[in-house]
Amino acid sequence: MIRYVSTRGGGEPLSFEDVLLAGLAPDGGLYVPEAFPELDLNALKGRTYGEIALAVMYPFVEGCISRDDFAAMIKQAYSGFRHDKIVPLRALKDNHYILEQFYGPTIAFKDVALQLLGRFFDYVLKKRGAHITIVGATSGDTGSAAIEGCRHSDQLDLFILHPKGRVSDVQRRQMTTVAAENVYNIAIDGTFDDCQNLVKAMFADQDFRRSLNLSAVNSINWARIMAQTVYYVSAALELGAPDTQVTFVVPTGNFGNVLAGYYARRMGLPIKLVVASNENDILTRFFESGEMKAAGVIATNSPSMDIEISSNFERYLYDMLGRDADTLVAIMRRFKDEGSFDVAPDRFAAAKRDFTAQRASQTEVLDVIETVFAETGYVIDPHTAVGVKAALVLKSAGPIVTLATAHPAKFPDAVEQAIGQRPELPEHLSDLFDKEERITELPNNLKTVQDFVRAHSKIIEEGKK
């Protein structure tokens, strides 16, 4: 059985079940596997997405979930996707491919993991006879995908925080029009980083955490990252791996999506990884200089990437530092106190071998959407455009894959500005703007948010009876 440890060194190694329900470690760290399995890539050639998913992920849950039960969860999770390949490749031009990640119910890549995560929660909570309170922060896509994955469960309450006025109308309505008694949408007067900090502060409050059985759906939850490793494997195999090296360009905000590719490589997948940032380019600046320095978040036309504190970078930093938890804690404290940190030259050299990085301005995003449409007739969303812009400057003899993280109709204003046409929502979302919204606006204040969660948690209600 693979066990999991905190990046900050606290506590004993835990099972997958315990890590799933804990989300964030009590010491503030993120859970990572003690070891990674080695993939038999040749044995996976020609397999379906579901078969690859089972082979890639099962070692991480073995001992907690039976193989048959896990296979059934995978089948159920992806039964509602609108493409039989789940995450299909599309040839764009020359050796450049698009990995279309928007065929799930909320038309963004978060569905791939969160449709599965909801089933994990149901399985484990029913087995334990437990109820949890989930709090999560979203820059736009995680919220709707989490709601869709968890809204049918009577084992949990779900509170999603999003930055007021900083998500698209489609993103907001996908969250706020879901009529489920266990779902609460909270618009915070602030940025995504403010929302994320509130969530982390709630986890850090041990009395609050224990009294509500707090858990997480953000990519601080290991299960999210685990599920995202699969599409790197499936796409690379389709393009000739392991005999051919594939380069993946990943539009990046919270670092979870590209981190999944890094972990797939740790399991033996021969791929290169490119971090693609918008004007909130803290990650690109790090991979250029070795310094992580906060500069303030600005609102852009690719809002899901308007992030400065990339939570999942801590998991990579842990590896970069040779899994030295004490050094990592000191670095994270410095970043919190001073807004910056740097790493030793040898560690930075290792980081540059692991990732390269590019950036795109808002003007370049619109230009790329327009160019791709003019040359191929294909419409991409602004986040995908950030990735395509990076891919266009790469020199590679092998295939280049840009992850298309969202359907263009999720960000119709930017697309219309670029090509003069407004993309239509898929049929299953055609009535989205006719539905009533359910939303609560709150200030960026921890006590106010905690009071709201307490007031609506079924755990607290049951405890009062």
Protein Blocks (a to p, Z undefined) as FASTA:
>chain_A
ZZdddfklpajdddfklmmmnopafkopacddfbdcdddfklmgoiafklmmmmmmmmmm
gojacfklmmmmmmmmmmmpcbfklpacddfbhjbccddfklbfnopaklmmmmmmmmmm
mmmmmmnopacddddddfhlmmmmmmmmmmmpckbccdddddehiacfklmmmmmmpccf
kbccdddeddfklmmmmmmmmmmmmmlmmmnopadfbfkbmklmmmmmmmmmmmmmmnop
akbccddddddfklmmmmmmmmmmmnopacdddddddfblmlmmmmmnopacdebjaddf
blklmcfblfklmmmmmmmnoopaklmmmmmmmmmmnopacddfklmmmmmmmpccdddd
fklmmmmmmmmmmmnopacdfklmmmmmmmmmpccfbdcddddfbdfklmmmlmmmmnop
acdddfklmmmmmpccddddddddfklmmmmmmmmmmklmmmmZZ
